């Protein structure tokens, strides 16, 4: 088949919904807009296949599959397509640890050295809680991770002990995959079982999960293939087979939705453990961290947002829980490039009006006269939002006459009120004479979602 015909066929298949199941009559009115949005984003981001689950008031109201789980065979993506979920595995590992906490077999303030064969002196003060919350200072990844080999957690941890801590324990947040290898060892030592068996028997089985399992090279029915882009062309992604505890599992959106509901309705954890799971830790300087016990803990438009994302070669995932709105959005996809959190937040807005992203009227304020190279120049913007937009990120990007970026500046944690104008100012020093474009990006907290992109919001002449 010629490349042109192949490209046409792929675009045609990606433009349609393979399977879409509405399980609540109230969702039917918004089904088409949601589907249209997702199909548009898939085309824009070159996503071959994607599966979606939406849970409202502890009931699944939408399950859908879009595009292709396998491009080469033309197999559609469905709610039962099985994906590598990458770091969405961490909430499961954290739940397993907390089950042991509730059984008094582990304490959150225990030193992890109690559960490891040998630890360097710098690790002696690190607690189980700090590892769960990524505040231990342990580096993000092991020194010699081998994605094509099955390595025991103990071997990976031993390699990590040779690396210095990034900071004293409890001082900062640093996402650490190695930390969740350590938690696997904690589970094994405290339970007397292999960590993967404990998670399968105590976390997956009670919730009735059907396909969620350890990453394996064995044949798995309905497994989605992973893809990446190379020079703008879709290619098969690297197939990492190592079952690392930090990204251990395969699952489907149907299974993840079932677990989400199970934890809200038949939660096996104590109320104390469940609350702590969704509570950010206190750092040594008294500031709150951003990650609870297995979940990011943040807010979005003033509403509680408990979430996690995941990435593996060929796969991306996002799990968004909005506690105030009793709403969950789960998306799994089979390409590793684009983040899915922005898409998930926008999907949430279709099902909860309070989560609809704000819109902005923008006025640009530039110098009236020609500016001079080497002289600081004020660049201002006045924003008026239709609703309050707390913790907004503003990004000024300057392009030269060829539309190539020459400068970026950010203003983070900016509270934009609703219904009234607020001004913001940047200072840029032009490096040399020329014509320049002024662009403004407006984003939610930590750059997600993308609220607005104002390209060529103004022009500057520099002499």
C-alpha angles and dihedrals in degrees: 000000000000120000092245093053091044092052091049092050093048093049091048093051093045091052094064135070110244095196128358121176122184113198097179126054091218089063095057094080092059098038095096096048091048092048092047091050094050094046090050092051092047091054092046094047098037094240111166098196138006138176125202137196126184121191121191125180089354094303130104107245101170135026118173144163124203132190123344133335087192119023096191095055096032091237110166122234112245137175086267097053109124117229136179100256096195112190093007079086091074097076088055092051090047091050090053091053092049091051086058090047090055089051090052091242092115133026122207090228093052114120110247088225086076089068101040130076096230134358133182119250091255090062096051095095098045114117133207088246092055091051091049091050097042092242097116097097091234110144120263099246137018120263095241108023109170110201094190096053133068104239124185112241089239091061093050092047091050089055090049093053088069090064122082120247113260091226139342112293115273095016102101146357119263120162107237126189089183088063091065091052085057090051089053088057090048089054092049096048095044098042101034089228135102106272094238092053092049092051092046094048101037104030109026104032099053090053091052095240111178107191106015108117146140116294106267142175089222122104111281118189115240093009113165119229119234125236140187135182124254118182089342093306127114112246136173110270125234110276107229108191102177111117098222112182091230091061102014111140150073119211148151130236089247091058094043090050090051091052092047090055093042091056091051096046109026101020110177091199124092116255088249094055093044091051093047090049089063098039122092115234125245113248122217092263091055095254120129119251123226102233127065125191101316098336139076108245114205143125133250121199087344093306127116111263120190110179152148136192133198140202133190129158103291097006141082130179140182132189117188123184119185103193096187091053099038087232133135129185120191124184128180122183138178102231126077101210114074122057114236102204094090091051091047093052092051092048088052089058090062091060101036118038092204088064096054107123116251122250124223138213107208130198119188120215115200133167112280093222135052111283126228127236112252094021119110111249127201115228114186137186131191115207128195115185126196089225136013113287109193123195093012120175118220118196122192112202122185119204128192123229090280091055092250116144114248101166142017130188130177135206108195133193093022115164110216112194122223120252098004134083122253126184128221129188135206128185118214128179110210110227096209144350120290146091117298136187122219116216130182128203118195115197142171122248111320092003096299126147110018102235098179143346116204106195116194091005087163144347133233130199112207123193 
